[in-house]
Amino acid sequence: MEFQLVSAPVTDPAGEVRDALLRALASKLDGLQSVERLVRLSGGVSRETWSFDAVTATNTIPLILRRQPRGMASGEDLDLPAALEADVLPCAAAHGVPAPRVVLVLDPSACGGEGFVMERIAGETLPQKILAEESLAIARTRLLGQCAEALANLRRIQPPALPSLPTRRATDLLDAYERMYRSLPVARPIVEFGFRWLEDHHPGQCDTGLVHGDFRLGNFIVNDTGLASLLDWELAHFGDPMEDLGWFCTNAWRFGRSDHPAGGLTSREALYEAYEKAGGPRVDPGQVRFWEIFGCIKWAVISMRFANRYLSGRQRSVELLAVGRRTAEAEMDLMNLVLS
């Protein structure tokens, strides 16, 4: 069975978003006059990201809106409800993990959708620039240690700090992604093989801590001092902290620098050493390898689902199609890892 292209109307929601923000922020910001420079940012296909300035009688406040795409319910599949994602950010910040300050959680009934407003932090998010810009050369020398420290601090956050956040072990995640895969109108032999390999090699009982779920370049804000903030927490959960290390090492997130497995920055060994130095537990490379292979399957399934979301007419975005084409890359990465 193949994907079928379904036509759907394309709308510009900027006016709707501006009106919703004015209603939501009116009681939060004294003297709110207008919402200016509203623009939807690229990326963030799971949730829309809008940049804007809230102009008051005395100040201009740079802010970001995270909201659900039209036609998608918050909390779908593994994504957290928007309000719960907003709860994770201040908890992470309180434990030394750089995260934006949440200004307001939207009332869906009053604002036409779920989401939250947070501070806008200055810096670079494009991985290619982070890895190559001369102006960020000093920041790059600090970035590995700062990432390792953030990961070690995440591991220290335990379920009582966020009692509503789910716990997801390796078997839970395997089941979830296989269900997503089986729901698609395609079958791919390498993906089938990957699921069987993971079922045969998953780790047993593991350490538990807060897992970001999408810890990688592209979800970092980097300035001239290094890591300024972590973004996109919708996949956060409690689980094996090695999951974040494996995802960080997945080839898709090296952005062309495959000879630097740890996020395009350095070697796996240097990452493990920095993580342990920052206070994380001793790293079992085999356990991280499991999660790196899992990352290939995760990315393959996500890529297929994004393509299907577009081709079914559910969400119109060329970016979804572009991501969908990367399924083959994830399959190649999977086989290279399993056979190495």
C-alpha positions as CSV (number, residue, x, y, z in Angstrom):
1,M,0.0,0.0,0.0
2,E,1.3,3.5,-0.9
3,F,0.8,7.0,0.4
4,Q,-1.9,9.0,-1.4
5,L,-1.7,12.7,-1.8
6,V,-4.9,14.5,-0.6
7,S,-5.5,18.1,-1.2
8,A,-6.3,20.5,1.6
9,P,-6.8,24.2,2.0
10,V,-3.8,26.3,3.1
11,T,-4.5,29.2,5.5
12,D,-2.4,31.9,7.1
13,P,-3.0,31.8,10.8
14,A,-1.0,34.9,11.7
15,G,-4.0,37.1,12.4
16,E,-5.6,34.4,14.6
17,V,-2.4,34.0,16.5
18,R,-1.9,37.7,17.1
19,D,-5.5,38.0,18.4
20,A,-5.1,35.0,20.7
21,L,-1.8,36.4,22.1
22,L,-3.4,39.8,22.8
23,R,-6.3,38.1,24.7
24,A,-4.0,35.8,26.6
25,L,-1.3,38.4,27.6
26,A,-3.7,41.3,28.4
27,S,-4.1,40.1,32.1
28,K,-0.4,39.1,32.4
29,L,1.4,42.2,31.1
30,D,0.3,45.6,32.5
31,G,-0.3,48.1,29.8
32,L,-0.1,45.7,26.9
33,Q,-0.6,47.7,23.7
34,S,0.2,45.4,20.8
35,V,1.9,42.3,19.5
36,E,4.6,43.2,17.0
37,R,7.1,41.4,14.7
38,L,5.0,38.2,14.8
39,V,6.7,35.5,12.6
40,R,6.5,31.7,12.5
41,L,10.0,30.2,12.8
42,S,11.1,27.3,10.7
43,G,11.5,23.9,12.3
44,G,9.4,22.6,15.1
45,V,7.1,20.5,13.0
46,S,5.6,18.8,16.1
47,R,4.7,22.2,17.5
48,E,4.5,25.6,15.9
49,T,7.0,28.2,17.1
50,W,6.2,31.9,16.8
51,S,8.5,34.8,17.6
52,F,7.0,38.1,18.6
53,D,7.5,41.2,20.7
54,A,4.9,42.2,23.3
55,V,4.8,46.0,23.4
56,T,3.6,47.6,26.6
57,A,3.4,51.3,27.6
58,T,6.9,51.1,29.1
59,N,8.7,48.2,27.5
60,T,9.2,45.8,24.6
61,I,9.4,42.2,25.7
62,P,10.9,39.5,23.3
63,L,8.8,36.3,23.6
64,I,8.2,32.9,21.9
65,L,4.9,31.1,21.5
66,R,4.8,27.3,21.4
67,R,1.5,26.0,20.2
68,Q,-0.2,22.9,18.7
69,P,-0.5,22.9,14.9
70,R,-4.0,23.2,13.6
71,G,-5.9,20.0,13.7
72,M,-3.6,18.3,16.2
73,A,-4.4,17.6,19.8
74,S,-1.8,18.2,22.5
75,G,-0.6,15.0,24.1
76,E,-0.8,13.0,20.9
77,D,1.3,9.9,20.9
78,L,4.4,10.5,23.0
79,D,4.2,14.3,22.9
80,L,3.4,15.9,26.3
81,P,0.4,18.1,26.7
82,A,1.5,21.6,26.2
83,A,0.8,22.6,29.8
84,L,2.9,19.7,31.1
85,E,5.8,20.6,28.8
86,A,5.6,24.1,30.3
87,D,5.9,22.5,33.8
88,V,9.1,20.8,32.9
89,L,11.0,23.9,32.0
90,P,11.1,25.6,35.4
91,C,11.9,22.3,37.1
92,A,14.9,21.8,34.8
93,A,16.1,25.4,35.3
94,A,15.9,24.9,39.1
95,H,18.3,21.9,38.8
96,G,20.9,23.8,36.7
97,V,19.7,22.9,33.2
98,P,19.4,26.0,31.0
99,A,15.8,26.4,29.9
100,P,13.6,29.4,28.9
101,R,11.4,31.0,31.5
102,V,7.7,30.3,31.0
103,V,5.6,33.5,31.0
104,L,2.1,32.1,30.5
105,V,0.2,28.8,29.7
106,L,-2.6,29.4,27.2
107,D,-6.2,28.7,28.1
108,P,-7.3,26.6,25.1
109,S,-10.9,27.7,25.3
110,A,-10.0,31.4,25.3
111,C,-7.1,31.2,22.9
112,G,-8.2,28.8,20.2
113,G,-5.6,26.2,21.0
114,E,-3.1,24.7,23.4
115,G,0.4,26.2,24.0
116,F,2.5,28.4,26.2
117,V,4.5,31.6,26.0
118,M,8.1,31.8,27.1
119,E,11.0,34.2,27.0
120,R,13.0,34.6,23.8
121,I,16.7,34.0,24.4
122,A,19.2,35.5,22.0
123,G,21.6,33.2,20.3
124,E,22.1,30.8,17.4
125,T,20.1,27.6,16.8
126,L,21.1,26.5,13.3
127,P,23.5,23.5,13.8
128,Q,25.5,24.3,10.7
129,K,26.3,27.7,12.0
130,I,27.0,26.5,15.5
131,L,29.5,24.0,14.1
132,A,31.2,26.4,11.7
133,E,30.8,30.1,12.5
134,E,34.1,31.7,13.5
135,S,32.2,34.0,16.0
136,L,31.2,30.8,17.9
137,A,34.7,29.3,18.0
138,I,35.2,29.9,21.7
139,A,31.6,28.7,22.4
140,R,32.4,25.4,20.7
141,T,35.3,24.8,23.0
142,R,32.9,25.0,26.0
143,L,29.8,23.3,24.4
144,L,30.8,19.7,25.1
145,G,31.3,20.3,28.8
146,Q,28.1,22.3,29.1
147,C,26.1,19.6,27.3
148,A,27.6,17.0,29.6
149,E,26.7,19.1,32.7
150,A,23.2,19.6,31.5
151,L,22.8,15.8,30.9
152,A,24.2,15.0,34.3
153,N,21.9,17.5,36.0
154,L,18.9,16.1,34.1
155,R,19.7,12.7,35.5
156,R,19.5,14.0,39.0
157,I,15.9,15.1,38.6
158,Q,13.7,12.3,39.9
159,P,9.9,11.5,39.5
160,P,8.8,13.2,42.7
161,A,9.9,16.6,41.2
162,L,7.4,16.1,38.3
163,P,4.8,13.6,39.4
164,S,2.6,14.0,36.3
165,L,5.5,13.2,33.9
166,P,5.4,9.7,32.5
167,T,8.1,7.1,33.0
168,R,9.1,5.3,29.8
169,R,11.6,2.4,29.8
170,A,13.2,0.9,26.7
171,T,10.4,-1.6,26.2
172,D,7.7,1.1,26.5
173,L,9.4,3.2,23.8
174,L,9.9,0.2,21.5
175,D,6.2,-0.7,21.8
176,A,5.2,2.9,21.2
177,Y,7.3,3.4,18.1
178,E,6.4,0.0,16.7
179,R,2.7,0.9,17.1
180,M,3.3,4.2,15.2
181,Y,5.1,2.3,12.5
182,R,2.4,-0.4,12.2
183,S,-0.2,2.4,11.8
184,L,1.4,3.6,8.5
185,P,0.5,2.4,5.1
186,V,4.0,1.2,4.3
187,A,6.4,-1.7,5.4
188,R,10.2,-1.4,5.2
189,P,12.3,-4.4,5.8
190,I,15.2,-2.6,7.4
191,V,12.9,-1.0,9.9
192,E,11.4,-4.4,10.7
193,F,14.9,-5.8,11.2
194,G,15.7,-2.8,13.5
195,F,12.8,-3.5,15.8
196,R,13.7,-7.2,16.1
197,W,17.3,-6.3,16.9
198,L,16.3,-3.8,19.6
199,E,13.9,-6.3,21.2
200,D,16.7,-8.8,21.4
201,H,19.3,-6.4,22.9
202,H,17.4,-3.9,25.1
203,P,18.9,-3.2,28.5
204,G,17.4,-4.5,31.6
205,Q,16.7,-2.4,34.8
206,C,18.5,0.9,34.4
207,D,19.1,4.1,36.3
208,T,16.3,6.6,36.2
209,G,16.4,10.3,35.6
210,L,14.7,13.0,33.6
211,V,15.2,12.5,29.9
212,H,14.9,15.4,27.5
213,G,13.9,13.1,24.7
214,D,15.3,15.3,21.9
215,F,18.7,16.4,23.1
216,R,20.7,17.5,20.1
217,L,22.0,20.4,18.0
218,G,18.9,22.2,16.6
219,N,17.3,22.2,20.0
220,F,20.1,24.3,21.6
221,I,20.5,28.0,21.7
222,V,24.2,28.8,21.6
223,N,25.7,32.3,22.2
224,D,29.3,33.5,22.6
225,T,29.5,31.9,26.1
226,G,28.2,28.5,24.9
227,L,25.0,26.7,25.7
228,A,22.4,29.3,26.6
229,S,19.2,27.2,26.6
230,L,17.6,23.8,25.7
231,L,14.5,23.9,23.7
232,D,11.6,21.6,22.6
233,W,10.8,19.6,25.7
234,E,7.7,17.9,24.4
235,L,9.2,14.4,24.5
236,A,10.5,14.7,28.1
237,H,9.9,11.8,30.4
238,F,11.6,9.8,33.1
239,G,13.7,6.9,32.0
240,D,17.2,5.7,31.2
241,P,19.5,8.8,31.0
242,M,21.6,7.0,28.4
243,E,18.7,7.6,26.0
244,D,19.7,11.2,25.7
245,L,23.4,10.3,25.1
246,G,22.5,7.8,22.4
247,W,20.2,10.3,20.6
248,F,22.9,13.0,20.8
249,C,25.3,10.6,19.0
250,T,22.8,9.5,16.3
251,N,24.3,10.3,12.9
252,A,21.2,12.4,11.8
253,W,22.3,15.0,14.4
254,R,25.9,15.3,13.4
255,F,25.0,17.6,10.5
256,G,27.6,16.3,8.0
257,R,30.3,15.7,10.6
258,S,30.0,11.9,10.8
259,D,33.6,11.7,12.1
260,H,32.5,13.5,15.3
261,P,29.9,11.1,16.7
262,A,28.9,13.2,19.7
263,G,26.6,15.8,18.1
264,G,29.1,16.7,15.4
265,L,31.4,18.1,18.2
266,T,33.7,15.3,19.3
267,S,34.1,11.6,19.9
268,R,31.8,9.4,22.0
269,E,34.7,8.7,24.4
270,A,35.1,12.5,25.0
271,L,31.4,12.8,25.7
272,Y,31.4,9.9,28.1
273,E,34.4,11.4,30.0
274,A,32.8,14.8,30.2
275,Y,29.5,13.3,31.4
276,E,31.2,11.4,34.2
277,K,33.3,14.4,35.1
278,A,30.1,16.5,35.4
279,G,28.8,14.0,38.0
280,G,26.9,11.6,35.8
281,P,27.2,7.8,36.5
282,R,29.8,5.7,34.8
283,V,28.8,5.2,31.1
284,D,28.4,1.7,29.6
285,P,29.2,2.2,25.9
286,G,27.1,-0.8,25.0
287,Q,24.1,0.7,26.6
288,V,24.6,4.0,24.7
289,R,25.0,2.0,21.5
290,F,21.6,0.4,22.1
291,W,20.1,3.9,22.4
292,E,22.0,5.1,19.3
293,I,20.5,2.3,17.3
294,F,17.1,3.0,18.8
295,G,17.7,6.6,17.6
296,C,17.9,5.4,14.0
297,I,14.6,3.5,14.3
298,K,13.0,6.5,16.1
299,W,14.1,8.9,13.4
300,A,13.0,6.5,10.6
301,V,9.5,6.2,12.1
302,I,9.2,10.0,12.8
303,S,10.3,10.7,9.2
304,M,7.7,8.3,7.8
305,R,5.0,9.8,10.0
306,F,5.8,13.3,9.0
307,A,5.6,12.4,5.3
308,N,2.2,10.7,5.9
309,R,0.9,13.7,7.8
310,Y,1.5,15.8,4.7
311,L,0.4,13.2,2.0
312,S,-2.8,12.4,3.9
313,G,-3.8,16.1,3.8
314,R,-3.7,16.3,7.6
315,Q,-1.0,19.0,7.7
316,R,0.3,21.0,4.8
317,S,4.0,21.7,5.1
318,V,6.8,21.1,2.6
319,E,9.1,20.7,5.6
320,L,7.2,17.5,6.5
321,L,7.9,16.1,3.0
322,A,11.6,17.0,3.3
323,V,11.9,15.2,6.6
324,G,10.1,12.2,5.1
325,R,12.8,11.7,2.5
326,R,15.3,11.1,5.3
327,T,13.9,7.7,6.2
328,A,16.5,6.0,3.9
329,E,19.3,7.8,5.7
330,A,18.1,6.5,9.1
331,E,18.0,3.0,7.6
332,M,21.6,3.2,6.3
333,D,22.8,4.5,9.7
334,L,21.0,1.6,11.4
335,M,22.7,-1.0,9.2
336,N,26.1,0.7,9.6
337,L,25.8,0.6,13.4
338,V,24.5,-3.0,13.6
339,L,27.2,-4.3,11.3
340,S,30.1,-2.4,12.8
